[in-house]
């Protein structure tokens, strides 16, 4: 029997007790966070419901104001068209499209200010030459491409990642 075998039982008991305390602490913390998040969610839901009723009351007021000078059906139709147009505008604001000039801002660039990415290139993308370099003799050889021009890599080069369409 080794001289420290009797301490192994104490170590196991201490580890079990420490794990139990850690579990209880984590459980209490999660319970408190859940309670706060539940309260916040209920307040947001109540706020949304009240905003819905406020919007309905506003639409009713617009309809009644229009009904003073128009037939009731026309006032209701105009109110519905106004609400539909507002819904369409809000939907468009929620889903930015590539055709809007605001898409540059969504990509991280502000109009009039080009952001620079890796290598200091505008937008983070290096410029693409209009045509691939011509295949010729090795650089530096007589009649070869100018110094600093890199010859194209073969298509089956393992360092080049495959391009997906």
C-alpha positions in Angstrom: 0.0 0.0 0.0 1.3 3.4 -1.0 1.6 6.1 1.7 -0.9 8.5 -0.1 -3.7 6.0 -0.9 -5.8 7.2 2.1 -5.7 10.7 0.6 -7.2 9.6 -2.7 -10.6 9.2 -1.1 -10.4 12.7 0.3 -9.4 14.1 -3.1 -12.4 12.4 -4.8 -14.7 13.7 -2.1 -13.4 17.2 -2.5 -13.7 17.1 -6.3 -17.3 15.9 -6.0 -18.2 18.6 -3.5 -16.6 21.3 -5.6 -18.4 20.1 -8.8 -21.7 20.1 -6.8 -21.1 23.7 -5.7 -20.1 24.8 -9.2 -23.3 23.2 -10.6 -25.5 24.9 -8.1 -23.8 28.3 -8.7 -24.2 27.9 -12.5 -27.8 26.8 -12.1 -28.7 29.8 -9.8 -27.0 32.2 -12.2 -28.8 30.8 -15.2 -32.1 30.9 -13.3 -31.5 34.6 -12.5 -30.6 35.4 -16.2 -33.7 33.6 -17.4 -35.9 35.5 -15.0 -34.5 38.8 -16.3 -34.8 37.8 -19.9 -38.4 36.6 -19.4 -39.3 40.0 -17.8 -37.7 41.9 -20.7 -39.5 39.7 -23.2 -42.8 40.3 -21.5 -42.2 44.1 -21.5 -41.3 44.0 -25.2 -44.5 42.0 -26.0 -46.7 44.4 -24.0 -45.0 47.3 -25.8 -45.7 45.7 -29.2 -49.3 45.1 -28.3 -49.9 48.6 -27.2 -48.1 49.9 -30.3 -50.5 47.8 -32.4 -53.5 49.2 -30.7 -52.1 52.7 -31.1 -51.6 52.2 -34.8 -55.1 50.8 -35.1 -56.5 53.9 -33.3 -54.5 56.2 -35.6 -55.8 54.4 -38.7 -59.3 54.7 -37.4 -58.8 58.4 -36.8 -57.5 58.9 -40.3 -60.4 56.9 -41.7 -62.9 59.0 -39.8 -61.3 62.2 -40.8 -61.5 61.2 -44.4 -65.1 60.1 -44.0 -66.1 63.7 -43.2 -65.6 64.7 -46.9 -65.8 61.3 -48.6 -68.1 58.3 -48.6 -67.3 55.8 -45.9 -66.1 53.1 -48.3 -63.7 55.6 -50.0 -62.3 56.7 -46.7 -61.7 53.1 -45.7 -60.1 52.3 -49.0 -57.7 55.3 -48.8 -56.8 54.4 -45.3 -56.0 50.8 -46.4 -53.8 52.1 -49.3 -51.9 54.4 -46.9 -51.3 51.6 -44.5 -50.3 49.3 -47.3 -47.8 51.8 -48.7 -46.3 52.3 -45.2 -45.9 48.5 -44.8 -44.2 48.3 -48.2 -41.8 51.1 -47.3 -41.0 49.5 -43.9 -40.5 46.1 -45.6 -38.1 47.7 -48.1 -36.1 49.3 -45.2 -35.8 46.0 -43.5 -34.5 44.1 -46.6 -31.8 46.2 -48.3 -31.3 45.4 -52.0 -28.2 45.6 -54.1 -29.8 48.2 -56.4 -30.1 50.9 -53.8 -27.2 53.3 -53.2 -27.3 52.4 -49.5 -25.8 49.0 -50.4 -22.3 50.5 -50.2 -22.9 51.5 -46.6 -24.2 48.0 -45.8 -21.0 46.5 -47.2 -19.0 48.6 -44.7 -18.3 51.6 -46.9 -19.6 55.0 -46.5 -20.4 57.0 -49.6 -17.5 59.2 -50.6 -15.1 57.2 -48.4 -13.5 54.0 -49.7 -12.7 51.5 -47.0 -9.5 49.7 -47.4 -9.2 46.0 -46.8 -6.2 43.6 -46.7 -3.3 45.0 -48.6 -4.7 48.5 -48.5 -6.9 47.9 -51.6 -10.3 49.7 -51.8 -13.0 47.4 -50.6 -10.4 44.8 -49.7 -10.2 43.3 -53.2 -7.2 43.7 -55.4 -7.7 45.0 -58.9 -8.2 42.4 -61.7 -6.2 42.8 -64.9 -8.3 43.1 -68.1 -6.6 40.0 -69.6 -4.5 37.2 -68.2 -0.7 37.5 -68.7 0.6 35.8 -71.8 2.5 32.6 -71.2 6.0 32.9 -72.3 9.6 32.1 -71.3 10.7 32.2 -67.7 10.9 35.7 -66.1 14.3 37.2 -66.3 15.3 35.2 -69.3 16.1 37.0 -72.6 12.8 37.9 -74.3 10.8 36.9 -71.2 8.2 38.9 -69.4 9.2 42.1 -67.6 10.7 41.7 -64.1 8.0 41.7 -61.4 5.4 40.0 -63.6 4.3 36.7 -62.2 3.6 33.9 -64.7 0.2 32.2 -64.3 -0.2 29.1 -62.2 -1.4 25.8 -63.6 -5.0 25.1 -63.0 -4.3 21.9 -61.1 -2.1 23.8 -58.5 -3.0 22.5 -55.0 -2.4 26.0 -53.5 -5.2 27.5 -55.6 -8.6 27.0 -53.9 -11.3 25.7 -56.3 -13.8 28.4 -57.4 -17.5 27.6 -57.1 -20.1 29.2 -59.2 
